[in-house]
Amino acid sequence: MPLPESLTCVLCGAAYREDPSRYSCPECGELGTLRVSYDYDCINALASRESLAATPFRDHWRYLPLLPLAAEQVEFPLTVGATPLYPVPGLRRALGLERLWIKDDTANPSASLKDRASSVVLLKGQEFGCREFAAASTGNAGASLACLSAALGLPCHIFVPETAPRAKVAQLLIFGADVLSIRGSYSEAFSLCVEAADRFGWYNRNTGYNPYTVEGKKTVALEITEQLGWEPPDTVIVATGDGCILSGVWKGFTDLHRLGWIPRLPRLVAAQAEGSQAIKQAFDGDGTIRPVTEDTLADSISVALPRNGAMAVQDLRASGGIAVTVSDGEILEAMPLLGGTAGLFAEPAAAAAVAALVKLVERGDVSSAERVVVLSTGHGLKDVDAALRAVEAPEPLDCSVDAVRERIGRP
């Protein structure tokens, strides 16, 4: 398979060859995220829309020629990717949108989109000769790495802030990960993970730091396009914290465009929590990522200093997109809206994308006939405490039919 031609810094433009010890630009530091590029003529010689059509739609390894791996085929113990793209008729009616879909990535093994990145990083790390892995996470990335590492029989170390939701920490422990709960923020856990991985020789999966996380996440865009019959959507709404998923989505669409497999590119919308909007502020300003104070219940997109922020801002601008902020209250309202109209249970971070869609509809920034895809990136059972804040718990009834009759207002 064609390996990456180069890894290019988003800040200074310096290009590097693949190296297991290089995660970011040595001149620009951790914010100098690296873009992966390929020989697209070589990819076109190996794959086509027609060859994909002849392949069963069962996992994201169908796109192996577009991934940074040397393997000609992959036998993976768990099924990653090939998640549903739902037309959600109830939500379409509620919002007045004729062509709306939800890409439900909660169907992945650890119940989040992060499995796309973890699976690629685990295989890439092994190609580099690494057998021990690490990540910092508020829950989803760590749970993903722990889940897939367990399936592959590989040890991993997960750094989490002590405020991480209990359900996500439970996942980490059930999967047998070495969990290091840090007295500090996600950003502090991130920096400690970088230092520890360097010290002990672990391969670092950190979101927005390891360049191959974007490559894994781009498969969600490849799937969306194929599921829509190779006619890309007009708008894709992405809940955004570090910005890695947003850049992954854009990379997927731009790869397809460079291959000549799609005629145009969609507009991206970055949905950020009001209490964690470093990327929106940079997008609306001079493009420079500056740290913000984290204050949102949407833990998966709560990031003080997005390491992938510069790339995300560039990608958002290249798409002709916009950044939208939503309050915690709007996120909590979006959770039962999605659940009650589509039967999908999203965690707060994933629901932030739905809340952003509601705001866009109210502002007239999305037309009724526009082809819109919203990513649902993590399952609601990952943060039940937040879900219970979004609904009103029922009062207990006496165990009698009369009590039920009174409760439902029937004669």
N, C-alpha and C positions, 0 to 999 in steps of 0.2 A: 504494500500500500504506500501511496506517496506521503512521506513525512513532511512536516512543515518546512517551508523554505527559509523562513526567518521569524523572529519575534521582535517586534518593533515597539519602542517606547512611545506612549501616547503624548508625552510631554516634550521630549527633545528630538524624537524621530530616529534615535540611534537604533541600529538593527543588530541582532545577536543570533548566534546559532543556538540550537537546543543544548541545554546543560542541566543536569539534575539538581545542581545547587543554585541555579538562577531562577528566581521567581519574579523579580522586578528589575527595573533599570538600576545598575549600580551607581550611576551618576545622579539620578533623580530620587532615589530612595523608594520607600514603600508606595508612594503615590504615583510612581512612574510605572504604571501597569503596562504589560506587554501584550500587543496584538499578535495573534498567530495568523500567518499567511501561507498559502499553498500554491502549487503549480496547477492552475485550474484546467489547463489543457490535458494534463496527465489524469486528472480526475474524470474529465469527460471521456477519456479513452477507456476508463474502467467502469463507469456507471452512466445511467441515463434514466429519464422518466420511465421509459419502456421497460428497462431491466428491473426497476423497482416495482412496477406494476405486476411483474411475474413473480415477485417475492412475497411470501405470506406476511401480512401486517401483524407481527407478533411482539416486536421489541425495537428499541432504537438502534440496535446494531445493524439494521438494514442500511443505515447511512455510514457504514464503516469506511468507505472510500473518502468520505468528507470529514473524518475524524483523525486526530493526530496520533494514530496508533499504527504500529508496523504489522500487526497480526492480519492475516487474510481472512480469518473467521474467528468468532468469539463464542466460547461455550461458557455462559454465565449461569450461576446457580439460581438466581432470581430473575424475574421478568421486570425489566425497566423500560419505560416508554410504552408506545402504542396505547396511550390513554384516550378516553372518549372525548369527542367534541360534540357537546350536546346543543341542540337547537333551542332549548328552554322556551317553549311556547307561552307558558304562564308569565315568565319574566318579560318576554317580548310584549305581551298585552299590557302588563303593568307599566312599562316604560314607553310604549308606543313606538317600538323599534321592530321593523319587519324582518331584519336580517341580523340577528344577534345570536352568538354562540358563546358557551362557556367551555373552555378547555380544562377538563377536570384532572389535574395532575395529582390529586389526592389518591388516585388509584395506584400509584407507585408503591413499592414494598414498604417503605417507611412512612407512607402517606404524605409525601411532599415531592415537589419538583426537584429538590436538591439531589435526589437519587441519580438524576441524569449526570450531574457533575461528579458525584462521588464515584460512580462506576467507571467513568473515563479516567479520573485521577488515580484510582486504585490500579487499573491496568497500566497506565502510563508510569506510575511509580515502580511497578514491578519490572517494566521494560528497562527502567533505569537501574535496576538491581536493588531497589529498596524493598524491605520486608516489614517495616514498622511505620505507622502513619499517625498523624496528629491533626487536630483542627480546633479552632476556637469557635464558639457558637452560642447563640441564645437558645438553641434547642434543635431546630430542623436540620441544619447542616451536620451537626454532631450526631443526631439520631440517624441520619442517612449514612454517614461514614461508619458508625457503629454497626448498623444493620448489615450493610454490605460487606464490611470487614469480617463480621461473624460468619456470614455465608461462605466467604473465601478462606476462613481460617487464619486471618491475619490480625495481629494485635494493633490496637489503636488507643490513643490518649486524647480525651476531649476536655478542653478548658471551657468552663461555663461561668458566667457571673452568678453569684449566689441568688439573684432575683429571678433566675430562669424558671418558667412554669414547671410545676411539679410533674405534670404528665409527660413533659419532654425529658426531664431528668429520669423519670421512671423508664422511658424507652431506652435511654443510654445504659442504665443499669441492667435491664432485662437482656439487652444484647451483649452484655459482658464487657463493655468498654471500661477502661481506666478513666474514671471521671474525676476531674480536678475542679472543685467548686471554689471560685476565686472571690475574695472580698474586694469587689471593684466592679467597674462597668464592663460591657462587652468590649469596648476599645482597649481597656487595660488587659482583659483576658486575651485579646488578639495579640497584643504586643508580647505578652508573656509566652504565648504559644510559639511565636516566631523565635524568640530567644531560646526556649527550651528545645525546639526542633533542631535548631542550628547546633546547639550544645550536644544533643544526644543522637544526632544523625537520623531523625525521623523525617519521613517525607511529609511535607506540609500541604494540607488541602485547603487552607484558609480561603474563604470567599473573597474575591477581588484581589487576591495576592497570587495564588497559583494561576497561571494563565490558561490552564487547561479546564478550569471550571467553566469559563465562558464557552469553550468548545463543547463541553457536555450539555450545557443548558441550551445551546442553539438548536438541539434536536427537537425541542418543542415547536420551534418555528417551522422546521422541515416537515414535521407531522401535520401541523395546522394546514400548511399549503397543500400537501398531498391529500388530506381529508377534504379539502374544499375544491378538489379537482384541478389543482395547479392554478387556481385563480386566487391570488393573495387577497386578504381582507383589506379594507380601506383604513381601518384603525385597529390597533391592538393596545389594550390597556393593561399595564403591568404595575403591580404593587412594588415599590422601590425603596430599598434600604441602602445597601452597599452599591446598588446599581448593576450588579453582576447579571441578574436575570434579564434586565432590560438590554444590556449589551449582548447577552447571549441571543435574545430574540432578534435583535438587529443583525447580528453576525449570521444567523441562519438565513434570514431573508437576503442579505447582501451576497452571501455565498451562492445562493440559488440564482440570483440576478447575474452575477459574474459568470456563472456556468451557462447562462442563456436559457434557463429552465422556466423562468417567470418573466413576464413583460414589464413589471413595475414593482415598486416598493411601497409598503404601507406607511402610514403615519403612526408614530408611537406616542403613548400618553404615559408619563410617569406619575403614579399615584403615591404621594408621600403623606405621612402623618404630619399634622401641624406641629406636633412635638418632636419631630425629627426630620427637618426639611433642608438638610445641607445641600442636596443636589438641586432642589428647586431654587434655592437662593443663588447658587452658582449659575444655574441656567438663566435666571432672570438678570443676573449681574454680569461680571466679567469672565465667568467660566472657571474661576479659581475656587477650589474646594476649601472651605474653612470649617473648623469644628463648630458644632452646635451642642446645646444641652439636650440630652435625651429625656423626653417626658411624654410617653405614650403607652397605652396598654397593648399596642400592636408590637409585641416584643421582636418579632421576626424582621421588622423593618425599622427597629429602633437602633440607629447607628449615629454616634457623635461625629466620627470622621470616616466617611466612606472611602475605602481604599480604591474602589473601582469608580469613584465619582467622576474623575476627569474623563475617562472613557465614556461613561454614561451620558455626560453633558454633551460631548462631541456627537455621540450617536443620536441623542434626542434632537439635536439641532440638524443633523444630516437628514433625519427623517421628516423634517418640517413639523415636528411634534410640539407638545406642550407639557408642562408640569402642573399638576393640580394637587393642592393640599386638602385633606379632610380631617375633621376633628374626631376625637374618640367617640363623641356622641353620634356622629354620622356613621362611623364604622359599626357601632353597636346597632344602629337602625338597619344597616345593610345586611347584617347577619340573618335576622329572621325574614327579611325581604327575599333573600336568595333561597333560604330554606323553605319558606312557605310557598314560593312560586315555582321553584325548580327542583326541590327535594335534594338540595346540595348543602352540606354543612361545612362552612369555611371558618377557619380560624380568623382572628381579627386582622392579621396582615393581609390575608387573601381577600377578606371582605372589604378592605380598603380600596381595592380595584373596583368593586361593585359600587361603593360609595362615591368614588370618582365619576363613574358612569352616570349615576343619578345626577350629580352636580352638572356634568356636561350636558345632559338632556335638559335640565332646568335652564341652563344658560343659552341653549340653542347651539351648542358647539358640536352636536352630533345630529345628523339628519335622520329622518325616519327610515329612509331607504338605504342608509349607509351600512356596509358590511363590517360589523364590529365583532371582535373576539376579545373576551375578558379571560385572563388566566386565573384559575383557582389553584393557588400554589401550596396550600397546606390545610389539613383536615381540622375541623372544629374540635374534635376530641383531644387534640393536643393542648387545648387551653379551655377546659370546661368551666373554670372559675369566671373567665371573661364571658363565655357564652351565657352563663346564668345571669350576668348583668344586663344582657340584651333582651331578656324576657321576664315576664312576671310569673313567679312560681305559684301554682294553685294552692288554695287553702284545702286542708284535709276535709273529707266528707264523712258523715256517718255511713256505715256499710248497709245501705238500704236503697231500694228502688225509689222510694219517696224522696230521699235526699238527691238522687240523680235527677228525678223529674223537676225538683225545685231548681237545681243547679242549671239545667238546660232550658228552663222556662217552658216546659211542655205540660199540657193538661193531663 
